[in-house]
Amino acid sequence: MALETKVPVTVITGFLGAGKTSLIRHMLENAGSKKLALIINEFGDLGIDGDILKGCGDETCSEEDVLELTNGCICCTVADDFIPTLEKLLNREERPDQIVIETSGLALPKPLIKAFQWPEIRSRTTVDGVITVVDGPAVNSGLFANDPDLIKKQREADPSLDHENPLEEVFNDQLACADMVIVSKSDMLDEKNLTDVLTLINKNSRTSVEAIPVVHGRLDPKVILGVGAAVEDEVDTRPSCHDDEEDHEHDDFDTITVNISAACVPIDTVNRVKLALDQEGVLRIKGVTEIRGKEARLVIQGVGGRVDYYYDRPWNLSESRNSQLVVIGLKGFDCDAVETILKN
């Protein structure tokens, strides 16, 4: 099958809370006549991002064009979940012009890309590009980048120290596979810090990759869609921390879903989320909640010390007004303490 007849697929990856959903929202709202379909992967059993994105693009991407995978990390469930979902889109009478895949924040992009080497998939699709979104302020704070010199000195002083950082491994794998790196929340950095972040990312990415600063996901969709990289043809040349592993595990992370009561005002829930984020090992909290007297849902996204919240759409008559938050953290974080804070 000629390349021109293949459906291009854009993979958008990035760590927890990096800004992937904001980037996709803007893309859907500004895609023009291009017919898009989305595959959204969540780490956890509650699909928040897919629900937020449904209908954002109206005719560009209807609610039926947003498919969710919530059974686990997409890179671990390629055969069981991802391939059947992709085939479902490809077998439609009216195929999409382009498919966009948003991976979970914990996904490694390379195992997913390698699935596009399967003959039955390769003949019908091409990976147009891998877009990695990074949280500019988080990178600036050193959250995902250890100091090699400091580690070396500490290990020399105490060889028993273990400085392995699973967060950094995920971050580095996502950078190493990227055709383009989007630095989100760049407005929260001054000129020097932004320059330092861009320099660090360009140093740790492939030589052909440039980092692009973006605010609130506002980037022309033409920059993201139409990269033409055909990544499946040369993905084996992109290094990964897990290249020698047949499988990888997510035993470094835990996730829980917490049902909370409706609040009188948004700040009540926001303050509880901030307190929960301060607990050791908690990485990300996101969800949809009810505010009494409001007909619209309140979306909450928290990472680090920052919590963003906004009303996205009215509650549907057919849906229960459940307030649910997904908490993602390092293995062994105090789930009971976090749940108590969020419910208090």
N, C-alpha and C positions, 0 to 999 in steps of 0.2 A: 504494500500500500504506500503510495507516495506521501511524502512528508506533509504536503499541502492539505491532505484529507484527514490528517490526524487532528484530534482535539488537543489543543495546548493546555497544559496543567501548570498552574503556579502554586508552589508550596510556600506558605508563610509560616515561619517558625520563630521562636524566640522564647525567652524565659518567662516565668510567671509574672504577670503584671507589666510586661514590657510595653504594651500598647498595640498588640496585634488586632484586637477587635476594633479599636478606634480607626486604625488604618483601613480595615475592610469596610467599616461603615462609610467612610468617606469615599472609598472606591466604588461601592454600590450606588451611592447617591450621585456620582459623577461619571458613570461608565457610558453614558450616552445610549446608543442603540445596541451595544454589545450585550448579548444574552449570556448571563453568567449563572453558574451553579456552584454551590458551596458544600464542602464536606467539613464539618466542624467536629473536632475531637476534644473531649474533656477528660481530664484525669480525675476520676470520681464518678459517682452515679447520678449526679444532678446536672443536667445540661443547661448552663446559664448562658454561655456565649451564643449558642445557636438560637436560643429563644430571643435574645436581644437583637440578633441580626435578621430574624425572619421579617420579611416585608420591607426592609430598609430601602431596597432598590426598586420597589413597586414592579413595573413591567420588566425592568432589567433583571431582577432576581426575585421571583415571587416566593411565597412561603413554601410552596411545594418544591422549590429549587434548593432549599436548605436542608441537608441531611446531616443527622447527628450520630456520632459514635461515642457512646458513654460507657462501653464495656471495659475500658482500660486504655493504656497508651497505644496509639495507632502503630507505632513502630514494633510493638510486640504482638499485634493482632492482625497482621497484614493478610494472611491467608483466610482467617475465619471471618473477619469483619470488613476490612478495607476493600479487598478485591470484589466481593459481592456488591458492595455499595457503589463502587466505581462502575461496575458493569451495569448496574441498574440505571445509572445516568446515561451511559453510552448506548444502551438498548432502547432509549426513548425514541419515539417517532420523530420528534423534533429535538435533536441533540443540542446541547449548549454550545455557544461559540467558544467558551473557555470555562475551565473548572478551576476553582480556587480551593485549596486545602489549608485549613488553619489547624496546625498541630497543637497538642497540649504543650504547656510550658516545660514539661519534663521529657518531651519526645526527642529522640535522636533522629535527625533528618535522613541520614545515610541509609539505614535499613528500609525506610519507606521508599526512597528513590530507587533502590535496587529492585524493588517489586516491579518497577516499570521496565525492567529488562525481561520479564516473563513474556514469552512470544505472544500470548493472547492479548496482553496489554500493550506491548510495544508496537504491535501492528495497528493499534487504534488511537494511541495517545503519544505525546511527547512532553517531557518536563521542560516547560518553557523557561523556568528559572526558579531558584530558591532564594526567597527574600527573608533575611533574618532581622528581626526587630530587637533592639537592645534598649534598655532603660538607661538613658544618659546619666542622670544623677546617681543611680545605683553603681554604674561602672566608675564614676568619678569618686565615689566613696570607697572603692576597693572591695565592694561586696562580692564580686565574682572574679577577682584577680589577686592571687597571692603574691607576696614579695619573694621572688626566688632567692635573693641574697640573704634575706632574713631567715628563711627556712633553712638554708644551708648552714648558717651560723648556729641556729638552734639545734639542728641535728648533730652538728659537730660537738656541741656542748652536752647533748643528751640523745644518743643514738636510738633510744627506745621511743622517742616521740613519733607519733604518726600524724602527718600533716596532710593526708589525702583529703581532698575537698570535692565531694560529689557534685556540688553546685557548679564549681569551676569546670569540671569535666563536661557537664551538659553544655555550659556556656561556650567552651572551646570547640566542642563538636558542632554546635550550631553555627559558629563563626566560620569554621573550616569548610563547611559545605555550601557557604553562601555565594550567590552571584551578585548580591547587593545587600548592603547593611544599612538599615534605617535606624538612626539614633533619635528616639522619641524623647519628649519632654525637654527638648534642647533649650526652650525658653527659661528653664529653671537653672541654667548654668550661665555664669559670666563668660566673657570671651576667652579668657585664659583656660578655664576649666573645660570649656567646649573643645578648644584646640587640643588640649591634652587627651581628652576622650577620643577624638577623631584620630589622633596620632597613634594611640594605643590600639584601636580597632584596626586601623590600616596596617599596623605592624604585625598583628596576629591573624590577619585574613590573607587569602591568596593574593598574589601580586596584582591581579587584574581587577580586584574588588576595591571600590571606594565607599566610604561611609558618608551617608547623607543625613544632615540634621533636619528633623521634622517636628512641627508643633501640632498637637491634637490630631495626628494622622492625616493632616492636610498635604497630600502629595498627588500630583496629576496621575490618574490611573494609567496613562500612556507610558509613564516611567516604569511602572511595575509590570504591566501586561505587555507582552511582545518583546521580551528579552531575547528569545530565540536561542537559548543556550543548549538545547537538547542534552540536558544533564545526564540522562540515562546512558549516553554513549561514553562518558568519561568520568562517571562518579567514582570509579575505583582509584582515580588519581587524587581524590580529595581525602586527606588523612583524617583519621578518627581515633579517639582514645580507646575505642572498643573494636578495632579492626581484627584483633586476634581472638575475639569472642564469638562463638556460634550464636549465643543468646546473651541478652543483658537483662538485669533485673532492676526493679524500682524499689528494692527493699530499703533504700536510703530515705524513703518518703512515706508519710502517712496522710490520709485524707479522711475527714469526717463531714457529715451534713448535719446542721443544727437547725431545728425548727424553733423560731422565736415568736413572741407575740407582737401584734401590731403596735406601733409607737404613735404618740400624739404629734410629735414633730420629728423631722429627719435627724436633727442633731442628737436626739436621745440614742438612736441606733448607731449613728456615726461614732459617738463617744465610746460606746461599748466595743465597737469594732477596733477602735484605736487601742483600747486597753488590752484586747485580745492579741492584737499584733505585737504588743510589747512582751508577750510571754515568750520564753526561750524556745527557739526552734520553729516558731510560726512564721511562714513565708508569705502567705497570700490568703485573703478572705474576699469572697465575692458572692453576690446573690441578688435576689429580688425580694423586696419587702413591702408591706402595706403600711401606709400612714393613715390614721383615722381621719375621715372627712375628706380624703382625697380620692378622686376616681382614677388617678394614674398610678402606675407601679413605680416604686423608687428602686433604682438600680444602684448597687453599692460595689465598688471595686477598691480594695485596700492592699497595699504592698509596702513593706518597710514602715516608715512613719507617715505615709500619705494615704488619705482616703478620699476618693472621688465619688460623687453621688449626683444623680439627676433623675428626673421623671422621664420615662421613655415612651409610654403609651398607656391608654386606659385599660383597665382590666376587662377581659372578655366576659360576657355573661356566662359562658360555658366553663370558665375556669375558677377554681377555688382560690381565694385570696390568701394563699399560704405564704408566710414569710420564712424563707429558707436561705441559709448561708452555707457555703462550702468553705472549709478551712483546709489548707494544704500546708504541711510542715515537714520538718526533718523527722526521721524515724524516732519514735519514743517521746515526742513532745506531749505535754500533759493535756490530753484530750478533755479530761474531766474538768480541769481548771478553766480551760478555754470555753467549754460548753456552759459552765456556771456563769462566767462573765457575760457571755452573749445573751443568756436567758434572764439575767438579773434585772 
